[in-house]
Structures are given as structure tokens and as C-alpha cells.
Amino acid sequence: MEATIVSDKNKHYPVLLKEVISVISPQHGGTFIDCTFGQGGYSKEILKFNNSKVIGLDRDINSESIAKKIQDKFPNRLLFKNSKFSKINNLKLKDEDIKGIVFDLGYSFTQIKDEKKGLSFNSTGELNMMMGQNEFSASKVINNLEAQEIEKILKYFGDESDAKLIAKNIAKERKIKKIDTQSLVKIIEKSKRKKNYKIHSATKSFQALRIFVNKEISELIIGLMQSVKILKKNGVLAVVTFHSLEDKIVKYFFKSITENKSISRYEPKLEQKKIFFKMPLKKPIVPSNKEVQENPTSRSAKLRYIIKQEDVYEIESDISDKFSDLLEIENFGLKL
Ligand SMILES: C[S@@+](CC[C@H](N)C(=O)[O-])C[C@H]1O[C@@H](n2cnc3c(N)ncnc32)[C@H](O)[C@@H]1O
């Protein structure tokens, strides 16, 4: 008889942990960068291998105290920086022997539970959503941007089909009173034309705002571009995504640096760029049924990875052009 798996709702589960460790192979030693340190779930597992080292990054200062405890357990083998991963270049790692770089995107269990961060639609008080090292809060966005700009954020970052109506109602309501988390939830609920019984009415809009406030599109694009430069030969870049927008960006980027565009025989011969990475699996690795049962939020996680085949620093990709429309939307934040 199969044992029933009970999910502990108060526990942090590192997603796809076994799978991530298996693709980056820390058992052979070397230095690994954990770009989204969080609770240190991946870092701790890497450090269990005696000749491994970790450089952990997180934009949230709360990760620092967690890192200190792990440093006590594994002396001199963990360096933690409270930094955004788009700033990975500041670490000057060009000549280091970097064997693996991991991203586990989005927010952590601890962050969503933190009332002050206001990431959840159950939070009370001011709209915040800042994960750390931000320039503006969600309150600034909702209470100051033009209705058309809010509409685009909700539509393109959250795939919200009622974006227009929600934005119109936000613009109307904020004339009367400043909008906070719970009043935003009410506006969204009122604006939704059809009730979705699978997800909360505010899920998509909250996701969109979080992505916008934390500039997650440019963070990801810059983080990926920097990572492929500093990896050494045979080094692995592994990325866990949680929603289709992130996955689309990672998938496109990996394709753009592992394949040459196919050239039609009727077209003049174009210069082919050199390929320095390989992608062993075209399809993403997803959590097992057991993991989803234990940690239901893992169900939308996808792990993709690539392996560097030569020591080169300059890598070409047209990723910024490909997603220029999303980057333009992100720039609405410049006036806040
Ligand atoms: C899903 S959690 C990672 C959990 C981690 N793998 C673990 O097992 O504990 C994502 C973490 O990434 C951090 N983060 C998100 N965007 C970031 C960015 N641009 N730069 C640095 N850290 C970021 C968040 O603050 C959060 O702590």
C-alpha cells in the first residue's frame, strides 16, 4: 500500500532539489553560484560535498542571517552577498573556475508569509511587494501610473484578460481614496467578468505587479546574459521557473545560444554564429507526483539547463530585442 504524503504548510521545500543537484553535479567539487539563495535550500545541499564552495546571492536582506548559520556549519565555504543577480558582474568572477550557476526564480515561502512584504492578496495594509533593493513599491504603481500603463502591466506580465476594466476601476477608485492591498483585491473582484473557481481572482494581477515592482524581466535577462559569460568549460547553468512568462524567456534564451537559426536553401548564405553551449534536454524537467503531493506549489515548476562547451567570455543572443516590448513596459517605472 502506498503511504499518504502529508504536506506541511509551514515548511519551506526547496523545489526540484534532487534534480537541480543532479544536473549541476557538485560531487566533483568546484565553485557554484546560487543566484537566489532564499532559505539556502540548494546551497546547503551543494555544501554537503566537501570540496565544493558556494557564492550565494539574494536581494532580500533577510537571507543574510540564514547564510550566517550555514557559514558556521561549513566554515570558509560560503560567501553570501545581499545583491540582485543582475549585478553578478560586480563580483568580478571572470577568472574564477565557476562550475555551476543556479536560479530558482520568484519569491520564497517565507517572503509570501511576510505581511510587511505584502506579496499575498491576503496581506493587510500598504501595497508593497518589494523583495529588496527596489526603486518603488506596488502602492506607487497603482496610485500613480496612467490607467493605460497599469492595463499593460496586468495584461502582459499577468496575462489578465480583464486588465482594461481593472485598470479603469483603479483609476476611478484612487480619486476617492488611496488604494491599499485589500481595496485592490476588492476592485479586482468587482471588475472580473467571469469567476474562476481554480485560482483567486487577484492571482494574476498580483503576479503582474510583483514582476513589475521587482523588474523581474530585465533582472532575468541580464542575469542570464552575465551567467553564460562567467561559466567555465563544462559548467552548467540551471534555471527553475514558476510561470509561463519566465519559462518563455529562459526557453528562448537557451535556444538562442544553443542553436543556429535554420537557413533556407533559397536564402543567401548568412554568417552563422558560433555555438558554445549544448542543451541536453529539449523538454523541461518537472516535479514528480510525490513532490507535488508534498509541496503543491511546486506543480508549476520547470527546470531547464545548458552546458558550456568552451571557455569564451563573449556570448551573443538577441534576447533583449526579442523581449523589447516587455522591457518597454518595465520602463514605465522610470517616472516613479
Ligand atoms: C524561490 S526563492 C529561492 C529558494 C531557494 N532555492 C531555497 O531553496 O531556499 C527565490 C529567492 O530569490 C530571490 N530573488 C528574486 N529575484 C532576485 C534577484 N533579481 N536577485 C537576487 N535574488 C532574487 C528572492 O528574494 C527569494 O529569496
The ligand as an SDF file (V2000), in Angstrom:
LIG
                    3D

 27 29  0  0  0  0  0  0  0  0999 V2000
   12.1270   30.6540   -4.7770 C   0  0  0  0  0  0  0  0  0  0  0  0
   13.1670   31.5080   -3.6840 S   0  0  0  0  0  0  0  0  0  0  0  0
   14.6380   30.5570   -3.6720 C   0  0  0  0  0  0  0  0  0  0  0  0
   14.6240   29.4430   -2.6600 C   0  0  0  0  0  0  0  0  0  0  0  0
   15.9490   28.7120   -2.5470 C   0  0  0  0  0  0  0  0  0  0  0  0
   16.2630   27.9560   -3.7300 N   0  0  0  0  0  0  0  0  0  0  0  0
   15.9250   27.7840   -1.3550 C   0  0  0  0  0  0  0  0  0  0  0  0
   15.9050   26.5760   -1.5430 O   0  0  0  0  0  0  0  0  0  0  0  0
   15.9100   28.2650   -0.2240 O   0  0  0  0  0  0  0  0  0  0  0  0
   13.6500   32.8910   -4.6350 C   0  0  0  0  0  0  0  0  0  0  0  0
   14.6050   33.8350   -3.9390 C   0  0  0  0  0  0  0  0  0  0  0  0
   15.1970   34.6330   -4.9610 O   0  0  0  0  0  0  0  0  0  0  0  0
   15.3340   35.9480   -4.5070 C   0  0  0  0  0  0  0  0  0  0  0  0
   15.3720   36.7870   -5.7010 N   0  0  0  0  0  0  0  0  0  0  0  0
   14.3620   37.0370   -6.5730 C   0  0  0  0  0  0  0  0  0  0  0  0
   14.7870   37.8490   -7.5470 N   0  0  0  0  0  0  0  0  0  0  0  0
   16.0900   38.1060   -7.3100 C   0  0  0  0  0  0  0  0  0  0  0  0
   17.0870   38.8890   -7.9700 C   0  0  0  0  0  0  0  0  0  0  0  0
   16.8140   39.5580   -9.0840 N   0  0  0  0  0  0  0  0  0  0  0  0
   18.3260   38.9160   -7.4520 N   0  0  0  0  0  0  0  0  0  0  0  0
   18.6190   38.2320   -6.3060 C   0  0  0  0  0  0  0  0  0  0  0  0
   17.7110   37.4920   -5.6250 N   0  0  0  0  0  0  0  0  0  0  0  0
   16.4770   37.4190   -6.1200 C   0  0  0  0  0  0  0  0  0  0  0  0
   14.1410   36.1730   -3.6240 C   0  0  0  0  0  0  0  0  0  0  0  0
   14.4120   37.2290   -2.7130 O   0  0  0  0  0  0  0  0  0  0  0  0
   13.9790   34.8050   -2.9630 C   0  0  0  0  0  0  0  0  0  0  0  0
   14.6330   34.7770   -1.7340 O   0  0  0  0  0  0  0  0  0  0  0  0
  1  2  1  0
  2  3  1  0
  2 10  1  0
  3  4  1  0
  4  5  1  0
  5  6  1  0
  5  7  1  0
  7  8  2  0
  7  9  1  0
 10 11  1  0
 11 12  1  0
 11 26  1  0
 12 13  1  0
 13 14  1  0
 13 24  1  0
 14 15  1  0
 14 23  1  0
 15 16  2  0
 16 17  1  0
 17 18  1  0
 17 23  2  0
 18 19  1  0
 18 20  2  0
 20 21  1  0
 21 22  2  0
 22 23  1  0
 24 25  1  0
 24 26  1  0
 26 27  1  0
M  CHG  2   2   1   9  -1
M  END
$$$$
